Amino acid sequence: GRLKALDAFLLYVLLTGALQFGYCLGVGTFPFNSFLSGFISAVGSFILGVCLRIQINPQNKGEFQGISPERAFADFLFANTILHLVVINFVG
Amino acid sequence: SVLLLLAGAQALVPSHRLAARDLARLRAVLERPFSDVRAAYYSIVGLSSLGVRVADEKAACKFIKSHVDSSSVESLFYAAQSIQVLSGCEVTISNETRELLLAAVSEDSSVTQIFHAVGALSGFGLPLASQEALSALTARLSKEESVLATIQALETASYLSQQADLSSIVEEIEDLVARLDDLGGVYLQFEEGIETTALFVAAAYKLSDHVGTEPAIKEDQVIQLMNAIFSKKNFETLSEAFSVARAAGSLSQNRFHLPVIVVPDGPAAVSHQQPVLRLQVTNVMSQLLTQVSVKLDQAKSVSSKATVLQQLPFVLSGDFFELNFMNVKPASGYYDFSISVDGDKRFIANKVELKVKVSTEVGITNVDLSTVDKDQSIAPKTTRVAYPAKAKGSFTADSHQNFALSFQLIDVNSGAELIPHQTFVRLHNQKTGQEVVFVAEPDSKNVYKFELDTSERKTEFDSASGTYTLYLIIGDATLQNPILWNVADVVITFPEEDAPSTVQSKNLFVPKPEIQHLFREPEKRPPTVVSNTFTALVLSPLLLLLILWIKIGANISNFSFAPSTIVFHMGHAAMLGLMYVYWTQLNMFQTLKYLAILGGITFLAGNRMLAQKAVKR
């Protein structure tokens, strides 16, 4: 259940990133910093989401002995905060 | 004569001396009323170096006697030296004073004190133990290495008996010369300044004269020292004036080196009207030297390098040495004169090079103006004109005919052909004020020719037809009579189609067309419709996400209303809101501040919430 919800989130992020990239290809890179900011936000969020998914997957429990799902989620939130701080700084 | 040439090429020529004006300025400074004994010393001894006596010697003597401080060695020195120069000035020295001075001559005193004491004892005519003074001086000098101390030691030694072995002090002259700074090969001076340099020259020659040994200063170095010292034309302090006066006195009267200066009378130029070259020979103080012989070693033409005159003496006439150069009928131009001054073995800088100009008058002959038919079917019409008359009638130059001018230039006095530097033909449009200048060139037979072809020259004239006045301009540095001659009028006609509708005078000083600044083009952006559509499009996956989450059945039902949960969610929402506010308003510092607070709260609450969740699990 939880994994499926996460997967849905990952799909959302993927689509958002792809749409941004397609727009940039079509219309042009101005303003470039905004494009980069949005795109990096999508890519970064996707990566963090994948990390979270790996960590809370019960099948991988053996490899993450010291990290509880709650801890993984907290890490996910923290990393996202830092990512989006930088993204907002850069979007202009 | 080859050796002479080499010597002339290597020797330095003095570039500065004390001219009459400089001497007057120097005297004015030295003749100011005395303020104290030191000022009196500078004035009296300085003026005597220039060969001038103080105006009122009795008053000066009285001044010194009343102002001297008998307890100061320095004051006694100034008094003693001044009294020596003044005639009829006597002073009695008490025993105390004598003891004071003798006591100052010891190893424990500074070089300056020894110098003043020895100078005072010598000036007052008091006995002095030269050997002891010398040993005190030598001992002290090894401890004090400053340039001024060494110079004072030189002068001190000049007061000591010749029987003492002064050679160690005399050697200091060479050491001091090594410490001089060479500026561009022209000046030689101490980094301490011109005053110190001048004092050195005075002291070195005083000591050398005293011991009878030529000072270890080379001829070129003496000239460089001269250049440095006499380059100073303004004397700010009395001590500066004093030092320059003493140096001038030394260099005009010593046993070894006497620089001479050769000064032409006015510009060094001769002509038919003024055939005689006149020179004056002086010493550094601009005092005339007439007991000398002045000889022209050789005179060479600068342009042809031919020697025109050799080994001819100048004749003394009054204050000047004269030589009639026009006797050899030289061609006009410049000549290098190598002149040597003899008469005293001590002379230095006595071989000089002088550039002499020979001027003449130019005459224009065989001036022919002609119109030449381009097809050469008609014979050219030639008119002869004589300077300074103007040709009668006018000449034409158009598409069928060229205008031509030819003439010759000769030296009126010798009849030789001349090639001056400036031979211009100037055409002046009477109506528009345009002028065009051409250069007339001589051919192989030295006949000047100028031809005007309208088709070749239309760009210079801007194709402006009309009547032009023709002038001939002849000039050169060696011509006494430059020529500007209105020769004739020329009617020039250019082909019609090239003529400009209005002739604009080429005025350089009108405002130029304004340049519009091109601002940076903004980047091409897509129309607002497109970007708005995209914004909506990009938000659509969010809708999809919500739908998917509902379908999957994300359990919101598990939401517990524990305080930590609420706080966590509020804090997280606030953090997201902070991101938006950061985007619109804040800077990084403010954001970090708020983030720290919100993040802290959210973390604590979240920690509790997740812990509770974990427990439930």
Contacts between the chains, C-beta under 8 A, distances in Angstrom:
chain1	res1	chain2	res2	distance
A	1	B	552	6.7
A	1	B	553	6.7
A	1	B	554	7.7
A	1	B	555	7.6
A	4	B	552	4.6
A	5	B	549	5.9
A	5	B	552	5.4
A	5	B	554	5.0
A	8	B	545	5.8
A	8	B	548	3.9
A	8	B	549	5.8
A	8	B	552	6.3
A	9	B	545	6.4
A	11	B	541	7.8
A	11	B	544	7.6
A	11	B	545	7.5
A	11	B	548	7.3
A	12	B	541	4.7
A	12	B	542	6.6
A	12	B	544	6.4
A	12	B	545	3.8
A	12	B	548	7.8
A	13	B	541	8.0
A	15	B	541	4.0
A	15	B	544	7.1
A	16	B	538	6.0
A	16	B	541	5.0
A	16	B	542	7.9
A	19	B	534	7.6
A	19	B	537	6.0
A	19	B	538	5.1
A	19	B	541	7.3
A	20	B	538	6.5
A	23	B	534	5.0
A	23	B	537	8.0
A	23	B	538	7.6
A	27	B	526	4.5
A	27	B	530	6.5
A	27	B	531	7.6
A	27	B	534	7.7
A	28	B	524	6.9
A	28	B	526	7.1
A	30	B	523	4.3
A	30	B	524	7.2
A	30	B	525	6.1
A	31	B	523	7.7
A	68	B	614	5.9
A	70	B	610	3.7
A	70	B	611	7.3
A	70	B	613	5.9
A	70	B	614	5.1
A	71	B	610	7.7
A	73	B	610	6.9
A	74	B	603	7.9
A	74	B	606	6.2
A	74	B	607	7.4
A	74	B	610	6.2
A	77	B	572	7.4
A	77	B	606	7.2
A	81	B	575	6.5
A	81	B	595	7.5
A	81	B	599	6.8
A	84	B	579	5.8
A	85	B	579	7.4
A	85	B	582	7.8
A	85	B	591	7.1
A	85	B	595	7.0
A	88	B	579	5.1
A	88	B	582	5.1
A	88	B	583	5.0
A	89	B	582	7.6
A	89	B	588	6.2
A	91	B	583	6.4
